[in-house]
Amino acid sequence: MAEPSKIIEIQVLRYRPEQESVPVWQSYQVPFTEDMSVLQGLQHIKDEIDGTVSFRWSCRMAICGSCGMMINSKPSLSCQTFLRDLLPGPVRVEALAHLPIERDLIVSVEPFVKKLESIKPYIIPKEERTLAQGEYLQTPAQLEKFEQFSSCINCMLCYAACPQFGLNPDFTGPGVLALLHRYNADSRDGGRAQRMEILNAEEGVWSCTAVGYCSEVCPKGVDPANAVNQNKVNSALDYFIRFLPKKGEPA
């Protein structure tokens, strides 16, 4: 016998630029079962109640990172947040904080992508190897130095959680700085000097005020705050090392 549906109120912060100058709340009564996520609640609204509601989603398995939004004021993946845990409601959903809203729950990813591209998020080999020379090998200890930072799915929840990014959109931000650390800490990579310019810049790690909420909201257990702290040390070393005499120069 099918489980009887219950009803929960979902409030959506709507923004349709062709008809609203500022976002407005709209309420929907949504039938739900124990296994329904917030994303499924929104899909019910779009399919059965109001087809004009706009939001992003794709994998529904907390892998793609596309369904991030504010749920009851907390940055969350809507596919990973269940309606049963938000009873009795209402559930309030709105676009990710600190990011430009394009429509309803959809934010512009362009500023984030530009920051991401700037750090060269790929391995720049220290030395070229031919296929005949084999793979770039790494020890387990070398892998451990960056492995957790490679789990980032670019969902931008950490940006919605970052008060400093909210005040200064030019701040490189937690997610990109964590990925920068992922590549700089990789023993196979030789691009550290290029990325240090971004790290040391005014908008780099020193703009972080060490709140740490970015790490709390990460759905993949990445710790951007830890990456930023490690790179404040790296940035300080990078600054002082330039004053040391180079080999062959008088001290």
FINU-399539 format. One record per residue: residue in three letters; x, y, z of N, C-alpha, C, O in turn. Coordinates in steps of 0.02 Angstrom, whole numbers, plus 50000, padded with zeros to 5 digits. Example, Ala and Ser with C-alpha at 12.3 -4.5 7.8 and 13.67 -1.06 7.14 Angstrom:
2
ALA506604971650390506154977550390506604983550390507124983450423
SER506424988850354506844994750357506455000250394506705005750402
This chain:
251
MET500424994050000500005000050000500445006250000500905006750040
ALA500305010949955500715016949950500655021250012500115021850041
GLU501205024250031501205028650090500785034850076500875038050024
PRO500325036550121499915042550108500345048850107500815049450146
SER500185053350062500575059550055500405064450111499835064950133
LYS500915067950134500815073450180500915079850140501125079650082
ILE500755085450170500815091850136501315096250174501295096750235
ILE501775099350137502235104050167502235110450124502165110150063
GLU502315116050157502335122450121503065123850099503515123950141
ILE503165125050036503815127250010503745134349985503335135749941
GLN504145138750013504145145749992504755146949948505315145449968
VAL504645149449889505175150649840505265158049830504785161649818
LEU505885160349834506025167449820506075168149744506565165949713
ARG505565171149715505525171849642505845178349618505795183549650
TYR506185177849561506435183949528506405182749453506795178949425
ARG505925186149421505855185949349505975193049324505535197349329
PRO506575194249297506775201149282506295204849236506285211049237
GLU505905201249195505455204649149504825207149185504455211149156
GLN504695204849247504085207149281504185209349353503725211949384
GLU504795208349381504915210349450505565214349455506075212349426
SER505535219849491506155223849501506565221049559507175221849561
VAL506225217749606506565214549663506255207649673505685206549654
PRO506625202949704506355196249716505745196449763505705200749807
VAL505275191849753504675191349795504565184049814504735179549776
TRP504275182949873504135176149896503485173549866502995177249859
GLN503485167149848502885163849824502825157049859503315153449865
SER502225155449881502125149549923501755144049884501295145349845
TYR501965137749897501655132049864501515126649916501935125549961
GLN500955123349911500795117549954500975111249915500705109949862
VAL501445107449943501745101849905501635095249942501835094650000
PRO501315090349910501265083649941501945080349940502315080849891
PHE502115076749994502775073649995502765067050033502315065750073
THR503255062950020503365056650055504035057050091504425061750080
GLU504175052150134504765052350177505415052550137505925055050162
ASP505405049850076506035049450038506125055249989506565054849946
MET505725060449994505775065949946506275071249969506265073450027
SER506695073349922507165078749936506835085549920506295085749891
VAL507175090949939506935097649921506915098349845506465101349817
LEU507425095549812507435095749739506815092449709506515095049663
GLN506615086749736506015083349711505395087449726504915087449688
GLY505395091049783504835095549798504785101049745504245102649722
LEU505365103849727505365109049675505155106249607504815109549568
GLN505375100049593505175096949530504425095849528504105096449475
HIS504125094149586503395093349589503055100049574502565100349537
ILE503315105349604503025112049590503045113549516502555115649486
LYS503635112349485503715114149414503275109649369502985112049320
ASP503235103249386502865098649343502105099049353501725098249305
GLU501885100449416501175099749431500815106349451500205106749446
ILE501195111349473500865117349500501025123549460500575127249439
ASP501685124749449501895131149419502515129949376503075129649402
GLY502425129249312502975127749266503455133449256503955132549221
THR503315139349285503765145049274504345145249325504815149049315
VAL504315141149377504855141149427505495138449396505495133149365
SER506055142249404506685140249372507215138549423507305142049473
PHE507575133049411508125130949454508565126149414508355123349364
ARG509195125349436509655120649403509685114049440509625113849501
TRP509765108749403509895102249433510145097649378510065099049319
SER510465092149398510695087349348510725080349377510285076249363
CYS511245078849416511365071749434510905069049488510755063049488
ARG510675073249533510255071249591510625066749640510305063349680
MET511295066649637511685062249680512265065949714512755062749734
ALA512215072449722512745076449755513415075549721513935075349755
ILE513415074949656514035074249618514155080349574514725082749569
CYS513635082849541513745088249492513785095149524514105099649496
GLY513475096049582513505102449617513065107849588513125113649607
SER512605106149543512215111349509511595113549546511325118849530
CYS511355109849596510725111449629510825115149695510385114849739
GLY511385118549703511505122349764511035128249771510905131749722
MET510775129349831510335135049845510305136149920510545132049959
MET510015141749941509915142950012509275139450033508745140750006
ILE509325134950081508735131450108508685133250181509115131450222
ASN508155136750198508075139450266508705143350287508955142750342
SER508945147350240509515151950250510195148450253510695151850266
LYS510235141850241510875138250243511065136050172510645133150137
PRO511685137350150511895134850084511885127250084512215124050125
SER511495124350037511405117050037511295114549966511095118349922
LEU511445108049955511245104849892510525102549901510375098949949
SER510085104449856509375102749865509245095249855508755092649880
CYS509695091849818509605084649808509805080649870509615074849878
GLN510165083849915510445080449974510065082450037510215079950092
THR509575086850030509195089350088508485086650083508145087650033
PHE508255083150136507615079850132507065083850168507175086750221
LEU506485083750138505915087550165505735084950235505515088850277
ARG505815078450247505635075650313506045078750370505815079050427
ASP506645081250352507075084250403506915091650415507225094850457
LEU506435094250378506275101450383505565102550408505295108050403
LEU505255097250435504575097850462504575102250524505075102250560
PRO504045105850539503415105850502503405110750443502885111750412
GLY503965113950428503965119050376503745125750404503655126250465
PRO503665130750363503785130550291504535129950275504965131650316
VAL504675127550215505355127150190505475133150145505105134250096
ARG505975137050160506115143050120506725141750076507255140150102
VAL506645142450011507205141449965507315147849925506845151149903
GLU507955149549917508135155549878508805154349845509165149649862
ALA508975158649799509615157949763510205158649810510145161749863
LEU510765155649792511365156049833511545163249848511535167549804
ALA511705164549911511865171349933512515173749900512945169649881
HIS512585180149894513195183649871513325182949796513825185549772
LEU512895179449760513005178449688512445181849649511875181849672
PRO512595184549589512075188049551511515183149529511655177949501
ILE510885185049543510325180749523510145182049450510065187749430
GLU510095176749412509875177349342509115176649338508775180449305
ARG508855171549374508125170349374507955165449430508265160149436
ASP507475167249471507245162949526507845160249566508195164049600
LEU507965153649562508495150549602509145149649564509605146349587
ILE509185152649505509775151949462510225158049470510015163749461
VAL510855156749487511345162149493511835161849434511905156649402
SER512165167449422512675167649370513305164249396513535165649451
VAL513585159649356514205156249376514815159549344515385157449356
GLU514705164649304515255167649266515815170349311516395168949297
PRO515655174149365516205176549407516615170949437517235171349441
PHE516275165549458516635159849487517075156449435517655154749449
VAL516815155449376517195151949323517815155949304518345153049292
LYS517765162649302518355166749287518895165949340519485165449324
LYS518685165849403519175164649457519485157749450520095156949458
LEU519075152849435519315145949428519825145449372520345142149379
GLU519675148449315520135148149258520805151549275521325149449251
SER520775156749316521385160649330521915156649366522505158249360
ILE521715151549404522215147749443522515141949404522905138149431
LYS522315141349341522545135649299522415129049336522875125849361
PRO521765126949339521585121049378521745114449344521305110449329
TYR522375113549331522615107349300523355106749316523675111649335
ILE523615100849308524325099649324524755102549268524675100849209
ILE525235106749288525735109249242526375105249257526695106549308
PRO526545100449216527085095749235527745099349250527945104049216
LYS528085096949303528745099649319529235098249263529665102349247
GLU529155092449233529585090649177529195086149129528815081849150
GLU529285087349066528935083349016529205076249015529805075049021
ARG528755071549008528945064449003528635061648939528065063248922
THR529015057548906528745054148847528335048148870528405045848927
LEU527925045448826527535039448843528005033848862527845029748905
ALA528585033448828529065028048842529345028648913529565023648941
GLN529345034748941529605035549009529095033549063529275033049121
GLY528475032449042527975030049090527605035549126527665041449110
GLU527215033549178526775038149214527175042849260527755041649275
TYR526825048149281527085052449334526905049049400526315049149421
LEU527375046049433527225042049493527215046449555527515051849557
GLN526865043949607526775047749668526715042849726526425037449718
THR526985044649783526925040349842526255041749877525965047049866
PRO526015037049919525405038349958525465044650000524975048350008
ALA526045045950028526135052050069526075058350027525785063350050
GLN526325058149967526255063949922525525064949902525295070649898
LEU525165059549890524455059949873524045062849930523585066849920
GLU524215060849991523835062950050523855070550059523385073450088
LYS524385073850035524455081050045523915085150010523755090650031
PHE523625082449957523125086349919522465082749907521985085749882
GLU522435076249923521875072149900521195074949920520735075149879
GLN521115077049984520445079350005520215085549969519615086649961
PHE520695089649946520505095849911520285094449839519995098749807
SER520425088449815520225086749746519495084449743519245082949689
SER519145084149800518445081949801517955087649787517355086449783
CYS518205093649779517765099449765517355098249701517625095949651
ILE516705099749705516265098849646516035105649618515575105849578
ASN516355110949639516205117649612515465119649623515165122749579
CYS515185117849680514475119349692514365126549715513805129049713
MET514895129849738514885136849760514525137849826514385143649844
LEU514365132549863514045133549929514505137449975514285141550015
CYS515165136249969515635139650013515645147149999515795151150044
TYR515495149249938515465156349921514845159549953514875165249976
ALA514295155849954513685158349986513775158750061513425162550095
ALA514245154750088514365154750161514885159750182514965160950242
CYS515245162650135515835166750151515635174150160515465177450110
PRO515655176850221515475183850230515955188650195515755194050173
GLN516585186650189517075191050157516925191650083516985197150054
PHE516735186050051516545186349980515915190649971515845194049921
GLY515465190250020514865194450017515025201850018514685205849986
LEU515555203650056515755210750060516185212750000516155218449978
ASN516585208049975517055209649921517045204149868517405199149874
PRO516655205049816516595199949763517255198649726517315193649691
ASP517745203049735518395201949702518825196849740519305194349713
PHE518655195349802519015190249841519005183649803518485181349780
THR519595180649795519645174449757519175169149784518865165349746
GLY519105168849850518595164549880518825157649899519335155249873
PRO518445154349944518665148049974518745142249924519245138649926
GLY518255141249881518275135449836518875135649788519225130749780
VAL518985141449758519535142149710520205141749746520685138849720
LEU520245144549806520875144149843521025136949865521605134949867
ALA520495133149880520595126049897520855122149836521285117849842
LEU520585123749778520815120349717521515122549698521915118549674
LEU521665128949709522355131349698522835127249740523365125149717
HIS522645126249804523075122349849523135115149825523665112049830
ARG522585112449798522605105549773523165104549721523505099449722
TYR523245109449677523755108749624524445110749649524945107549632
ASN524495116049690525145117949716525455112649761526065112049766
ALA525015108749794525275103549840525415096949805525635092149836
ASP525275096649740525375090449702526105089949682526375094449649
SER526425084549700527145083649687527315083449613527885084349594
ARG526815082249571526945081849499526905088649465527085089349407
ASP526655093749502526495100149471527085105049475527465105049523
GLY527165109049423527695114049422527435121149412527815125649393
GLY526785122249425526485128849413526415133249474526065138249473
ARG526765131349528526675134949593526825142349586526445146549611
ALA527365144049553527565151149549527025155349515526905161049536
GLN526705152749465526175156349430525565157449476525265162849476
ARG525405152349514524815152849558524955157149619524485160049647
MET525575157549641525735161649700525565168949689525415172449738
GLU525595171349628525425178349614524695179649635524535184849662
ILE524255174849621523545175549640523465174849715523085178449746
LEU523835170149743523805168949816524025175049855523715176849905
ASN524555178249832524845183949869524485190549855524605195449890
ALA524055190749805523715197049786523255199449842523085195649888
GLU523045205649837522605208549888521955204549895521665204049949
GLU521735201649839521105197649840521235190349856520775186249855
GLY521865188649872522045181649886521905179649958521425181849988
VAL522345175349985522205172350051522145177450108521795176250157
TRP522495183050101522485187750157521825191450163521715194950213
SER521385190750114520715193750121520255189350164519725191650186
CYS520465183150177520055178650218520095180750290520635182050317
THR519505181050323519475182950393519375177050440519205177850498
ALA519485170950414519505164850454518865163350493518885161250550
VAL518285164450461517645162750492517555155050494517345152350544
GLY517725151750438517705144450437517045141250418517005135150413
TYR516525145250406515865142450388515895138950320515505134350307
CYS516365141050277516445137750211516555130350218516285126350180
SER516955128350267517105121250277516505117550306516395111650291
GLU516095121050346515505117850377514985115950324514655110850331
VAL514905120050273514365118850225514575114450166514145112550126
CYS515215112950159515435109050101515115102150101515195098450149
PRO514755100350048514405093850047514875087950035514665082150041
LYS515505089250017515975083950002516535083350055517015079550045
GLY516475087050109516965086450163517635089750148518135088350181
VAL517655094050097518265097850083518335103250138517835105650164
ASP518935104950153519065109850207519415115950177520025116650185
PRO519045120450144519365126350114519715130750165520235133750150
ALA519445131150226519755135450277520455132850292520915136850303
ASN520545126350293521195123350305521675125050248522255126750259
ALA521425124650186521845126350128522065133650132522645135250117
VAL521605138150151521785145250156522305146250210522785150050199
ASN522225142950267522715143850322523405141350300523905144650314
GLN523425135550267524075132950244524395137850195525005138650193
ASN523985141050155524255145550104524415152450131524785156250099
LYS524145154250189524395160350222525125159250243525535163750238
VAL525275153150266525965151550284526395151650221526945154550221
ASN526155148450167526545148350105526655155350078527195156850052
SER526155159650084526215166450059526725170350100527125174150072
ALA526725169350167527205172850210527915170550193528375174550189
LEU528005163950184528675161350167528895164050099529475165950090
ASP528425164350053528585166949986528825174149990529265176249953
TYR528535177950036528725185050044529435185550073529845189350048
PHE529565181750127530215182550161530795179450122531365181750125
ILE530645174050086531175170550049531495175249997532085174449982
ARG531115180049971531395184449919531955188749946532355191449908
PHE531995189550013532525193750042533155189750057533675192650075
LEU533135183150051533725179150063534195179550004533965179749947
PRO534845179850015535315180149959535295173649919535235168149946
LYS535335174449854535335168649811536025165449812536515168549832
LYS536055159249790536685155449791537215159249750537095161149693
GLY537785160349781538335163849747538345171249761538835174649746
GLU537785174049791537765181149808538025182149878537945177749921
PRO538345187949892538575189249960537985189950008537465192749990
ALA538055187450069537515187750119537445194950145537025196250188
